[in-house]
């Protein structure tokens, strides 16, 4: 018995359909875009009407916009550690007990421990090509210049092109310094004391009221000269020693040159995607903008309504557009998950040496970078994946930047580590609409090492309760930042402890204007009790404590660990960037 070709066609189509159903969907490419110090109020898709961000807005229009997306910490280093590992930074020792909560020197010995598993390690083990372009800020060396134990290439990235530290004012000549308070305390105050002592002793000797041995004057003058020399040496050498560009483990530009910098990073990112278009890839594009020192290419300078800050935002938006356009050109957009966020809220204390405001907008939210008022931790969160997610959807459920770790693990088919606690939650059921509730019931807010607050979204309620155990002292009274300090601190005289703690219902009071009381909220004591119990259970999971990567001994500058692309006599200066990227110094 024979069958005609026409009768075979339905059978063939049925067989192909069954084969397609049995075959797993292709794993998505992943592009993670992280701005630095960008406020949630800086973007058009979050309500800004004076800054032009058409490409980030396009991303939101094509995907899911999270309106209660949270940084795990309001400061760069701990927030990025949490993002990379899916864990509260205190679990990896990336939460400081002192005032300094971030790495300030490349020759520090602290950093993201080699034992931590990053999202790059997870995806690399599943066959993904991985790259980090831009800012790292999670350490470099452990003991000497050859170990690179904290380097991105030691944490799962195949490719790195960027800054091992961060973009500080001190990296750009004429932009001022972040060390003003420290220099005053450590050098200027002792200098003033020495000067007053010298003048007083000289006057007493001139009036013949006291005989001062010449050796005393010599010692005091030598001490003053030593302090002045230390100040000059620090200000002269900080930029070349700490502000440099690396490709892999090689220094390519020391000190960093800002000319065409965002364009260089964008070219690197798009080149990586083109090179790896045939295999799943992870690209982390970690922008330097809009952390100070602020910068923008000539074609963006003076074009925004918000000075150099706005220019920097609009150049970063251009870069996002280049990355999205490259995905379209390569035919990869439908099967690429693109995520956009900021590491924390806008830095409201940022003021230039000329008095110009250099920080962004946190919209309606109170506070900013360095504190756990909503302005410091509520950040943009946009996820687009056309093949799997709806477009133009807004979700007002508590989510965290730690959630990317388990989300990507699931999508890549990587098992989650079972030897450690993962604090993030898989976002896909929420993003796909399979559930209307975030998997986070409690989220804990840390100010460096210190548990600052708790967020509770009860399973049977629309309320989002937030309790703050202490808050930073804003100055002057009524201000929205910790002026005149450069950033809010987390303990001691810089904070006010609240007993009982402040309680807000963010679903009704997102601006945190009206703390609840037993008179205004009948369930006040019950709510506080539940949140205290949750905090106690959480603290139990932190034992034994992780080694402190941001201790004073890990933070200080160690000369034997200093990366230098030339001899010390040449003050560590070189430029090995291709000629077309060098610009002028």
VOKEFI-884325 format. One record per residue (C-alpha): x, y, z; residue in one letter. Coordinates in steps of 0.001 Angstrom, whole numbers. Example, Ala and Ser with C-alpha at 12.3 -4.5 7.8 and 13.67 -1.06 7.14 Angstrom:
BEGIN
((12300; -4500; 7800); A)
((13670; -1060; 7140); S)
end
This chain:
BEGIN
((0; 0; 0); X)
((1425; 3411; -990); X)
((550; 6920; 220); X)
((326; 9966; -1982); X)
((2643; 12939; -1199); X)
((-402; 15081; -409); X)
((-1514; 12669; 2314); X)
((2002; 12675; 3817); X)
((2052; 16462; 4301); X)
((-320; 16603; 7334); X)
((1669; 13814; 9017); X)
((4934; 15655; 8380); X)
((3555; 18911; 9769); X)
((2234; 17092; 12861); X)
((5639; 15466; 13415); X)
((7451; 18797; 13073); X)
((5039; 20422; 15539); X)
((5650; 17676; 18086); X)
((9406; 17988; 17625); X)
((9208; 21755; 18153); X)
((7208; 21267; 21347); X)
((9703; 18748; 22715); X)
((12703; 20944; 21914); X)
((13525; 23412; 24732); X)
((13254; 27092; 23916); X)
((16612; 28721; 23181); X)
((18228; 30285; 26206); X)
((18101; 34077; 26055); X)
((21040; 36358; 25655); X)
((21325; 38709; 28626); X)
((22227; 42410; 28599); X)
((22357; 44082; 32020); X)
((22627; 47876; 31952); X)
((23509; 49572; 35237); X)
((23720; 53336; 35647); X)
((25661; 54883; 38518); X)
((23833; 57250; 40917); X)
((20917; 57741; 38501); X)
((17730; 58873; 40246); X)
((14384; 57256; 39511); X)
((13098; 60753; 38755); X)
((15633; 61309; 35968); X)
((13885; 59183; 33324); X)
((10967; 60062; 31087); X)
((9319; 56677; 31629); X)
((9280; 57388; 35389); X)
((7738; 60834; 35002); X)
((10567; 63234; 34069); X)
((9485; 65818; 31492); X)
((12673; 67855; 31067); X)
((15404; 65251; 30462); X)
((15411; 63454; 27115); X)
((15735; 59675; 27562); X)
((13964; 58282; 24472); X)
((15948; 55039; 24316); X)
((15443; 54036; 27936); X)
((11790; 55025; 27515); X)
((11664; 52796; 24413); X)
((13004; 49943; 26500); X)
((10243; 50465; 29074); X)
((7571; 50690; 26383); X)
((8661; 47305; 25051); X)
((8871; 45545; 28402); X)
((7974; 45560; 32086); X)
((8607; 48595; 34271); X)
((9072; 47910; 37983); X)
((7953; 50848; 40123); X)
((9030; 49440; 43491); X)
((12431; 48118; 42463); X)
((15014; 48323; 45241); X)
((18776; 48443; 45573); X)
((20032; 46110; 48302); X)
((22144; 48988; 49620); X)
((22166; 52755; 48979); X)
((25922; 52767; 48271); X)
((27957; 51599; 45244); X)
((30197; 48772; 46486); X)
((27679; 46870; 48664); X)
((24847; 47378; 46172); X)
((26921; 45959; 43315); X)
((28085; 43023; 45450); X)
((24434; 42160; 46128); X)
((23539; 42531; 42444); X)
((26340; 40185; 41393); X)
((25651; 37490; 44022); X)
((21923; 37690; 44795); X)
((22818; 38061; 48482); X)
((22710; 40848; 51022); X)
((26196; 42395; 51024); X)
((26681; 41649; 54710); X)
((26761; 37924; 53832); X)
((29926; 38398; 51762); X)
((31567; 40871; 54133); X)
((30925; 43722; 51696); X)
((29261; 45947; 54316); X)
((31425; 48362; 56275); X)
((31373; 48943; 60029); X)
((33159; 52306; 59612); X)
((32224; 55560; 57892); X)
((33848; 54504; 54618); X)
((31506; 52093; 52859); X)
((33247; 51772; 49469); X)
((36727; 51144; 48111); X)
((38675; 54369; 47542); X)
((42040; 52932; 46434); X)
((42928; 50325; 43838); X)
((45718; 49157; 46157); X)
((43329; 47991; 48864); X)
((43238; 44333; 49866); X)
((39466; 43964; 50305); X)
((37004; 42912; 47641); X)
((34325; 40450; 46614); X)
((35618; 37161; 48076); X)
((36729; 34486; 45584); X)
((34329; 32069; 47319); X)
((31314; 34094; 46180); X)
((29401; 32868; 43119); X)
((28449; 35669; 40753); X)
((25798; 35631; 38070); X)
((28673; 35681; 35553); X)
((30088; 32443; 37026); X)
((26662; 30810; 36851); X)
((26131; 31674; 33201); X)
((29713; 30960; 32155); X)
((29338; 27433; 33538); X)
((26295; 27045; 31265); X)
((28270; 27960; 28143); X)
((27595; 31700; 28033); X)
((30219; 34152; 26815); X)
((30517; 36814; 29518); X)
((31756; 40408; 29521); X)
((31832; 43380; 31853); X)
((32313; 46832; 30351); X)
((32671; 49891; 32587); X)
((32798; 50154; 36361); X)
((33662; 47245; 38704); X)
((34335; 48722; 42208); X)
((34498; 45316; 43932); X)
((38237; 45066; 44545); X)
((41309; 44060; 42588); X)
((44061; 42279; 44573); X)
((44292; 40312; 47823); X)
((47995; 40409; 48696); X)
((50133; 41469; 45705); X)
((49829; 42905; 42216); X)
((49836; 39535; 40461); X)
((47014; 37686; 42271); X)
((43974; 39550; 40777); X)
((41806; 37611; 43228); X)
((38982; 40191; 43205); X)
((39273; 41052; 39502); X)
((36235; 40541; 37207); X)
((38112; 37791; 35323); X)
((38305; 35902; 38630); X)
((34544; 36201; 39075); X)
((33247; 34598; 35904); X)
((33801; 37255; 33250); X)
((35689; 36205; 30120); X)
((36259; 39815; 29133); X)
((36721; 43073; 31045); X)
((37236; 46588; 29768); X)
((36778; 49385; 32253); X)
((37693; 50841; 35631); X)
((38589; 48547; 38531); X)
((37636; 51307; 40994); X)
((35084; 54055; 40311); X)
((34707; 57480; 38747); X)
((35553; 60032; 41433); X)
((35780; 63816; 41222); X)
((39498; 63441; 41866); X)
((39858; 61549; 38577); X)
((39048; 64636; 36520); X)
((41158; 67735; 36927); X)
((39183; 70768; 38055); X)
((36262; 68753; 39450); X)
((37205; 69017; 43115); X)
((37798; 66215; 45594); X)
((35739; 63767; 47624); X)
((38411; 63813; 50309); X)
((37760; 67328; 51580); X)
((36476; 66287; 55011); X)
((39188; 63681; 55495); X)
((41963; 66049; 54434); X)
((40663; 68700; 56836); X)
((40595; 66254; 59741); X)
((43885; 64487; 59051); X)
((46042; 67297; 57683); X)
((44552; 70802; 57903); X)
((43542; 70582; 61552); X)
((46988; 69314; 62677); X)
((48613; 71965; 60472); X)
((46538; 74662; 62131); X)
((47480; 73334; 65563); X)
((51176; 73321; 64607); X)
((50979; 76841; 63158); X)
((49250; 78209; 66256); X)
((51805; 76458; 68483); X)
((54728; 77875; 66515); X)
((53348; 81427; 66538); X)
((52547; 81234; 70248); X)
((55974; 79899; 71183); X)
((57685; 82490; 68998); X)
((55663; 85282; 70610); X)
((56402; 84062; 74131); X)
((60097; 83843; 73329); X)
((60090; 87329; 71748); X)
((58473; 88731; 74906); X)
((61039; 86837; 76980); X)
((58292; 85047; 78868); X)
((59515; 81616; 77832); X)
((62773; 80199; 76539); X)
((62151; 77691; 73746); X)
((65051; 75459; 72632); X)
((65779; 75652; 68883); X)
((65218; 71888; 68639); X)
((61531; 72367; 69503); X)
((61082; 74851; 66664); X)
((62946; 72471; 64357); X)
((60722; 69522; 65248); X)
((57521; 71556; 64847); X)
((58646; 72979; 61494); X)
((59640; 69509; 60274); X)
((56231; 68129; 61298); X)
((54443; 70948; 59457); X)
((56609; 70421; 56359); X)
((55911; 66697; 56506); X)
((52150; 67230; 56640); X)
((52287; 69697; 53751); X)
((54390; 67252; 51764); X)
((51916; 64481; 52479); X)
((49019; 66650; 51296); X)
((50786; 67647; 48072); X)
((51853; 64049; 47377); X)
((48322; 62735; 47924); X)
((46651; 65320; 45697); X)
((49330; 64911; 43005); X)
((49342; 61121; 42878); X)
((45757; 60071; 43609); X)
((44596; 60438; 40003); X)
((47287; 58342; 38264); X)
((47366; 55705; 41008); X)
((43611; 55094; 41157); X)
((41909; 56357; 38001); X)
((42976; 54025; 35215); X)
((41508; 51894; 32477); X)
((42110; 48157; 32092); X)
((41557; 45625; 29339); X)
((41566; 42241; 31002); X)
((44419; 42414; 33497); X)
((46465; 44945; 31545); X)
((46413; 48684; 32182); X)
((45739; 50536; 28927); X)
((45396; 54119; 30113); X)
((46819; 55616; 33313); X)
((45477; 58062; 34303); X)
((42070; 57760; 32698); X)
((41205; 60095; 29807); X)
((37530; 61090; 29543); X)
((37502; 61935; 25835); X)
((35044; 59659; 23986); X)
((34871; 57427; 27087); X)
((31187; 56495; 26862); X)
((31604; 55984; 23121); X)
((34596; 53708; 23747); X)
((32622; 51631; 26232); X)
((29664; 51466; 23840); X)
((31887; 50318; 20968); X)
((33321; 47629; 23242); X)
((29861; 46438; 24261); X)
((28423; 46316; 20755); X)
((31604; 44659; 19464); X)
((31255; 41926; 22082); X)
((27655; 41261; 21033); X)
((28607; 41087; 17356); X)
((31481; 38699; 18083); X)
((29255; 36383; 20139); X)
((26010; 36652; 18176); X)
((26059; 32908; 17510); X)
((26228; 31809; 21145); X)
((24362; 32804; 24321); X)
((26076; 35754; 25951); X)
((25950; 37860; 29093); X)
((26919; 41516; 28754); X)
((27072; 43721; 31848); X)
((27313; 47347; 30751); X)
((28222; 49219; 33919); X)
((28115; 52935; 33145); X)
((30311; 55529; 34863); X)
((27569; 58079; 34327); X)
((26148; 59842; 36222); X)
((28584; 59516; 39129); X)
((30828; 62541; 39486); X)
((33136; 63527; 37933); X)
((30482; 64349; 35333); X)
((31436; 64225; 31675); X)
((29860; 64094; 28234); X)
((31097; 64057; 24651); X)
((31142; 67405; 22763); X)
((27981; 66518; 20812); X)
((26062; 66303; 24115); X)
((27672; 69213; 25989); X)
((25275; 72050; 26712); X)
((22361; 70289; 25004); X)
((20217; 69376; 28031); X)
((18131; 71573; 30326); X)
((20035; 70348; 33393); X)
((23621; 71383; 32789); X)
((26457; 68900; 32767); X)
((24396; 66363; 34765); X)
((21641; 66350; 32151); X)
((24211; 66134; 29357); X)
((25658; 63016; 30978); X)
((22214; 61396; 31342); X)
((21387; 62062; 27707); X)
((24719; 60651; 26496); X)
((24106; 57492; 28536); X)
((20646; 57218; 26958); X)
((22298; 57470; 23534); X)
((24546; 54548; 24500); X)
((21526; 52460; 25539); X)
((20039; 53207; 22125); X)
((23202; 51984; 20374); X)
((23025; 48694; 22258); X)
((19333; 48208; 21466); X)
((19931; 49061; 17796); X)
((22765; 46519; 17623); X)
((20476; 43800; 18983); X)
((17934; 44707; 16297); X)
((20573; 44673; 13542); X)
((21856; 41251; 14660); X)
((18325; 39850; 14828); X)
((18777; 39082; 18534); X)
((16274; 41461; 20125); X)
((13409; 38966; 20464); X)
((15494; 36485; 22419); X)
((17556; 38881; 24531); X)
((16616; 39832; 28069); X)
((17600; 43460; 28603); X)
((17560; 44888; 32128); X)
((18144; 48521; 33054); X)
((18667; 49880; 36565); X)
((20814; 52112; 38787); X)
((23023; 50939; 41645); X)
((21262; 53347; 44051); X)
((19385; 56623; 44086); X)
((20674; 60022; 43023); X)
((23400; 61659; 45108); X)
((21602; 64765; 46353); X)
((24658; 66109; 48230); X)
((26719; 66413; 45032); X)
((27670; 70059; 44522); X)
((30520; 71204; 42272); X)
((33390; 73427; 43510); X)
((31490; 76311; 41875); X)
((28299; 75517; 43800); X)
((26413; 73887; 40908); X)
((24133; 70965; 41815); X)
((25588; 67834; 40248); X)
((23142; 65262; 41596); X)
((19970; 63989; 39967); X)
((16313; 63649; 40928); X)
((14700; 60958; 43068); X)
((11249; 62141; 42049); X)
((8732; 62280; 44863); X)
((10918; 60192; 47165); X)
((12766; 61405; 50229); X)
((16545; 61124; 50662); X)
((19107; 59770; 48245); X)
((22369; 57889; 47894); X)
((23791; 56738; 51216); X)
((20510; 56380; 53140); X)
((17477; 54117; 53176); X)
((14752; 56646; 52700); X)
((12993; 55641; 49479); X)
((15059; 58083; 47410); X)
((18219; 56161; 48258); X)
((17014; 52683; 47357); X)
((14040; 52920; 44975); X)
((15677; 52719; 41571); X)
((14623; 52227; 37942); X)
((13935; 48614; 37044); X)
((13076; 47789; 33433); X)
((13030; 44287; 31945); X)
((12440; 43615; 28234); X)
((12358; 40207; 26580); X)
((9975; 40362; 23598); X)
((9755; 36585; 23143); X)
((8543; 35952; 26674); X)
((7351; 39119; 28427); X)
((4461; 41532; 27847); X)
((5099; 45079; 26679); X)
((4246; 48374; 28381); X)
((3401; 46723; 31702); X)
((3897; 48479; 35055); X)
((4323; 46385; 38215); X)
((4144; 47958; 41671); X)
((5385; 44996; 43715); X)
((8539; 44975; 45889); X)
((11479; 43602; 43890); X)
((15249; 43801; 44367); X)
((18409; 44070; 42313); X)
((19351; 40768; 44007); X)
((16549; 39091; 42030); X)
((18573; 39023; 38807); X)
((20806; 36255; 40169); X)
((18128; 33550; 40626); X)
((16163; 34796; 37606); X)
((19112; 34338; 35254); X)
((20050; 31032; 36873); X)
((16597; 29662; 36026); X)
((16661; 30970; 32454); X)
((20140; 29560; 31819); X)
((19320; 26187; 33365); X)
((21865; 26658; 36159); X)
((21136; 25137; 39563); X)
((21215; 27599; 42438); X)
((24046; 27036; 44927); X)
((22802; 24937; 47840); X)
((25643; 25782; 50227); X)
((24606; 29400; 50855); X)
((21531; 31548; 51295); X)
((20330; 33334; 48166); X)
((18206; 36347; 49098); X)
((16967; 37211; 45608); X)
((13816; 35705; 44114); X)
((13070; 34508; 40585); X)
((11261; 37382; 38851); X)
((9870; 35435; 35912); X)
((6520; 34318; 37440); X)
((5805; 37961; 38322); X)
((7015; 39374; 35000); X)
((5070; 36815; 32974); X)
((1867; 37441; 34896); X)
((1772; 33937; 36368); X)
((1434; 35554; 39785); X)
((348; 39019; 40850); X)
((2441; 39012; 44029); X)
((6135; 39472; 44598); X)
((7814; 36481; 46179); X)
((9382; 38873; 48720); X)
((7346; 39086; 51906); X)
((10151; 40753; 53884); X)
((13041; 42809; 52509); X)
((15781; 44079; 54823); X)
((17418; 47461; 54364); X)
((21063; 47872; 55335); X)
((23059; 51046; 55800); X)
((26524; 49548; 55402); X)
((26841; 46901; 58159); X)
((23851; 48138; 60146); X)
((20300; 46811; 59763); X)
((18447; 50049; 59090); X)
((14922; 48930; 58315); X)
((12470; 46245; 57224); X)
((9894; 46172; 54446); X)
((6853; 43901; 54817); X)
((4309; 43103; 52128); X)
((1858; 40752; 53905); X)
((474; 37938; 51775); X)
((-3120; 38900; 52499); X)
((-2789; 42682; 52211); X)
((-2157; 45442; 49697); X)
((-151; 47409; 52269); X)
((3630; 47709; 52104); X)
((4854; 48456; 55610); X)
((8308; 49948; 56133); X)
((10000; 50432; 59468); X)
((13181; 52492; 59991); X)
((15202; 51899; 63159); X)
((17386; 54970; 62597); X)
((17593; 57787; 60084); X)
((20456; 60084; 59012); X)
((20626; 63604; 60348); X)
((19886; 65935; 57476); X)
((21477; 69371; 57752); X)
((20398; 72089; 57648); X)
((17099; 71177; 59283); X)
((14484; 70494; 56642); X)
((17016; 69657; 53911); X)
((16876; 66469; 51848); X)
((20493; 65422; 52332); X)
((23368; 65076; 54768); X)
((25011; 68415; 54036); X)
((27816; 69445; 54469); X)
((29181; 65886; 54482); X)
((29623; 64293; 51074); X)
((27369; 61325; 51864); X)
((25199; 60153; 54766); X)
((26893; 58007; 57419); X)
((25336; 55040; 59157); X)
((26109; 55208; 62861); X)
((27241; 57333; 65810); X)
((26512; 61037; 65961); X)
((25385; 61106; 62308); X)
((22116; 59214; 62865); X)
((19022; 59467; 65034); X)
((17773; 56227; 66581); X)
((14011; 55938; 66887); X)
((12376; 54166; 69834); X)
((9861; 53066; 68790); X)
((11021; 52934; 65170); X)
((9350; 54941; 62425); X)
((6564; 53065; 60648); X)
((5083; 53928; 57235); X)
((2541; 52372; 54890); X)
((4228; 52996; 51541); X)
((1097; 52009; 49621); X)
((-521; 55183; 51002); X)
((2508; 57319; 51903); X)
((5366; 56641; 49434); X)
((6937; 60000; 50335); X)
((7384; 58874; 53948); X)
((5901; 62083; 55289); X)
((3622; 60752; 58028); X)
((4974; 58152; 60479); X)
((2170; 56015; 61873); X)
((1324; 55872; 65571); X)
((-908; 53640; 67719); X)
((-3538; 56367; 67379); X)
((-3441; 56500; 63565); X)
((-2934; 52754; 62979); X)
((-4834; 50349; 65310); X)
((-2567; 47426; 64299); X)
((582; 49415; 65072); X)
((1988; 47132; 67789); X)
((1108; 43945; 65901); X)
((2812; 45199; 62728); X)
((5944; 46262; 64603); X)
((6040; 42922; 66425); X)
((5890; 40949; 63163); X)
((8676; 43025; 61630); X)
((10895; 42734; 64707); X)
((10447; 38950; 64653); X)
((11331; 38837; 60945); X)
((14463; 40905; 61621); X)
((15525; 38581; 64450); X)
((15079; 35500; 62240); X)
((17075; 37184; 59493); X)
((19936; 38132; 61825); X)
((20187; 34491; 62931); X)
((21016; 33533; 59336); X)
((24106; 35792; 59378); X)
((26065; 33616; 61799); X)
((28960; 33134; 61693); X)
((29750; 36622; 60352); X)
((31702; 36905; 57105); X)
((35213; 38437; 57208); X)
((34948; 42213; 56877); X)
((36212; 43157; 53413); X)
((35805; 46869; 54169); X)
((37712; 46968; 57442); X)
((40252; 49755; 57894); X)
((43108; 47318; 57240); X)
((41452; 46179; 54017); X)
((40614; 49730; 52890); X)
((43936; 51503; 53381); X)
((46381; 52055; 50529); X)
((49157; 49443; 50362); X)
((52109; 50552; 48190); X)
((53193; 46973; 47397); X)
((49776; 46336; 45848); X)
((49739; 49375; 43601); X)
((49074; 48630; 39929); X)
((51399; 50742; 37794); X)
((51871; 50549; 34020); X)
((55232; 52326; 34112); X)
((57967; 53014; 36627); X)
((57206; 54913; 39819); X)
((59590; 57630; 38684); X)
((57228; 58215; 35745); X)
((54290; 58432; 38200); X)
((52486; 55445; 36655); X)
((51544; 57088; 33380); X)
((50917; 55408; 30033); X)
((48443; 55398; 27159); X)
((48124; 52110; 25300); X)
((44652; 52775; 23928); X)
((44307; 52621; 20121); X)
((45168; 56016; 18587); X)
((41583; 56818; 17582); X)
((40431; 56537; 21222); X)
((43116; 58557; 22957); X)
((41835; 62088; 22667); X)
((43750; 64819; 24483); X)
((44860; 64765; 28123); X)
end
